[in-house]
Amino acid sequence: MISICIPTYNTDCTGLLKSLNNQIKSLDTIIEIIVIDDGSTLHQVSNKAACSSMGFIHIENKENLGRVASRKKLAEMSKYPYLLFIDADMIPTSDKFIANYYTALNSKDNVDVFVGGIRYADKRNKFSLRLRYGKTREFRSSSDRNKYPYSAIFFGNILIDKKLFFSIFKTYNDESYGEDYFLASKLKLYQSKVLHIENNTLHLGIETNNVFLNKTEQAAYTLAKLFRNNKIDLAHNKLLLLYRFLSSYYLVGLAYYFLYVVVPVIKKSLIWFGGPLLFIDMYRLYYFLKSMKNEA
């Protein structure tokens, strides 16, 4: 019933595969696991060897195609009607991770998407922007996430109906970081039933502050592009709601030039000290406004 799809790029996912393999042994069902190395130059051999030893499917892209193209390829090769996407730098926090998804799938009617949630290691690093952001903004209980189900969608740990996945991404070819925005907007547009459950994965891939800021810039540009092309609904996105507020009071230009002046200082603070988190919001807003301005 479920195909587990793991896209990876230069990431060793053998720990994740071992965890999933141990869980499969205790389940009275057939599980398919497919790993795609997307033009990786690191860890490809170890990932392939792990898949071979555990009876999983391993695919190699000769060049880097990007996250969306890789997920499409995984979906096309899958056998079963539900796709469980797990990022390669994740690991389940429960030894019943797969069983929990099966239980939810079999007990909840008419649910199109299940989101398991994300956790971060209980360690302190006051200068890590990624860790601070994840613990403060991304780690939320399922009851909290279910209050606004479309605002907590991410591909790192999600079970989705395969037909729905193809319907959403059949014409989407943008490989810039930020496809979660598109997925969330389409799920809301289609009025798809989304259920958040307590079935977390632990995020192991904590990027450096510089890398996280680069991804933040890319995500802001992607969001602006989707918004300009009328491909995203602003109703559940705080950044787009703020943009609408600024536009209604003719404050977009003033906000942009203020941020233009202060962003160099903001960036240094985020890189050196990993915060405060208000600065990452201002940083994201600046690059969104910059993209809107340049394409106006």
N, C-alpha and C positions, 0 to 999 in steps of 0.2 A: 504493500500500500504506500510506503514511503521510500523515496530515494533521497539519501543524504548527499548533498552536493557541497564540496569544499573547494573554493577557488583559492589559489595561493600564488604568491610572487615573492621569491627569495625568502621564504619562511619555512622553517622546519616544523612540520605538522605531525611528526611521528608520535608525540605525546598525546595529541588529540586522537589519532587513529587507534592507539593502544587502549585509551579510555573507552572509545566507542566499541572496539572489538570485544573487550571484556563484558560490556553490557549486552552485546548481541548474543553471546554465548548463553546467557540466562533467559533469553526470550524465545518463545515458541512461535516464531514468525520469521519470514525471510526479509532481510534488510539488504538494500543495495547501497553501497558507498562508492562515490566517484570523486576523484581528486583531479584537479586540472592545474598543472604548473604553467603559469602564463608567461612563457618566455623567460623563466627563471635562470639565473646563472649561479645561484647558490641553493644548496639543500635538495636539488632535484634528484640526485642519486639516492639519498637517504629516504626521501618520500616515495620514490618508485620502489625501492627495496621493501619498505614497510607495507606498501599496498600489495606487492607480490606475495609476501609471506602471509598476509592475512586474507588474501582472496578478494581484495578490492580492485577497482578499476582505476588505472592511472593514465592520464592524458597529458601530452606535452605539446604546448603551442611553441612553434619554432621561433616566433617573435611575440612580443608583448601586445596583446589585443585590447587589454583593458578589462575592467571589472564587469561591465554590462555584457560585453561580447562573450566573456568567459562563462558568465552565468547562463546566457542563452545556449551556449554550446553544451554545458552541463545538462540543462533542461532537455535539449534535443536528444541527448544520449540516454536519458533516464527512462526507466521502464514503467514507473508507477505514477499514479495520479496526483500525489502530493510530494512537494519538494521541500526538504528541510535544508535550508542554507545555513552553514556555519562558517564563520571566518577562520582562517588557518591559525590565527594567533589567539584563539579561544580554547577553553577546555571546560567541560561540564562540571558544575559544582555538586551534582548528585549522581550517584551510581544508578539511578533510575531515570536518567535524563530522557532516553529514548522511550522508555515505558510510559513516562509522564505524558509525552506527546501522543502516544497511541491511545492512552486512556482519555485524554481530552478530545481527540479526534472521534473516538467511538461514542462518547457520552454527550457531546454538544452538537446538536443538529444545526445545519445551515450556517456554520461558521466557515468563512473562506480563508481566514488568516489567523494563525496563533503566533503570538510573540512571547518569547520566553523570558526576556529581560537580560540585563548585564550587571555584573558585579566587578569590583576591583579589589585587589589584594589589600589586606589590612596592614598596610605599612605606611610610614610617614616619609614624605620627601617634600618639604614645604616649597622647594624651588621647581617642582615638576608641574608645569601647567596642565599637561594631559591628565595626570593623576588627580589633580585638584578638580579639574573640570568634570572628569568622569564620576568621581565620588559625589560631587555636589549636584551636577545637572543630569547625569545619565542613570545613576543607580536609584531606581524608584520601585516601590512595591507594585504588585500587579493591581491592587485596588486603586492606587493612586493613578497608575497609567490608564486604567479603564475609565476614569472620569473624562479623559480627553484622548480616546484611543488612537486618533489619527496624528497626534502630536508626538507619539513615542514609537515611531516605526523605524526600524533599522534592519539591515540585511545580515548583521552579524550572528543573529540567532532567531530565525523566523521560519515557520512552516506555512506554506502557501499552496493553494490549489494550482496545479500546473496550467490548466486552461486559462485561469485568471492571470497568471504570470505572463503567458504569451500574449494575451489580449492587451495587457498594459505596456509591454516592452517591444511589441512587434515592429513599431516604427521609431523606437528610441535608439539613437546611435551615438549619443554624446558620451564620451568617455571621461569627461572632467569629473572631479570628485564632487559628490553631492546628489547622486541618483536617489537617495533615500527621500529627498524632498518630492521628487517626481512620483515615486511609489505611493507615498502618503497622500498626495493630492488626488491621484487617480483612484485610490481606494475609497476616498471620500466621495469623489464624483460618481463612482459606480455604486455608492451606498453599500459597499462590501461589508460583511459582518466581520469585525476584528475583535478578537478576544485576547487579552493579555493574561498570562498565567505565570505562576511562580515556578520557573524552570530555567534558572539562570545559567549563563556561561561566565567564566572568569576571563576577563580581558588581560592577556599576558603581554601584548605588544604595546608597551608604553613608549610613544615616540618622544623624541627630543622636542624641546620648545620650538625650535626653528621649523622642524618638520610639521608639527601641529599647526603652526601659524600659516605655513604654506598651504596646508589642506583647508584651513579656514578661508583663505583667500580664494582658492579654487571653488569651494562650496558657495561662497557669496556670489562669484561670477556665474556659476551654474544657476543659482536661484534667480538672479536678475535676468538671465537669458530665458529661463522658463516663464518668468513673469511677463517679459516683453512679448513673448510669442503666445501668450494666453494659454499656456499649458499647465498652469498651476493655480489652485484656489488659495486665496490669501486668508481665508477665514480662520484657519487653525495655525497659522505661522506668525509668531510674534514679530519677527523682523518686517514682514510684509504689512502687518497691521500698523506698525510704527511708521512705515513709509507712507501708508495711506493717511495717517494722522498728520505727518509733516506736509504732505501734499495739500491736504485740505486747508491748511493754514499758511500755505506758501512759504514754508520754512525749509524746503529741501536744499535750496542754494546756500542758505545760511548755515545749515547743519554740515553740508559738505565742506565748505571752506573753513569752518571751525575745526572739523576733524582733520582736514588737510594739514593744518598747522600743528595739531597736537599728536597726530599718529606717530611721527618719529619717536617722540618721548614714550608714548604708549607701547610701541614695539620693543623698545629697549627694556622697559619695565617687565614686559611679558617674557622676554628672552632671559633676562638676568634673574628675575625674582619669581617668575611663574604666576603673576597676578598683579593686581586683584582681578577677579573675574569680571567686574564691570568693564574693565579695559578690553577683554576679549569681545564683549558685546559691541563696544564702540569700534573696535578694529573691524569686526564683521560688517557693521553698518557702513563704515567708510568705503570698503571695497564694493559693497552692494551699490552705494550711491555713485561711486566712481564708474562702475560698469553701466549704470543707467544713464549717467551723464555723457559718457563717451559714445553711447549708441543712440542717443536722443536725436 
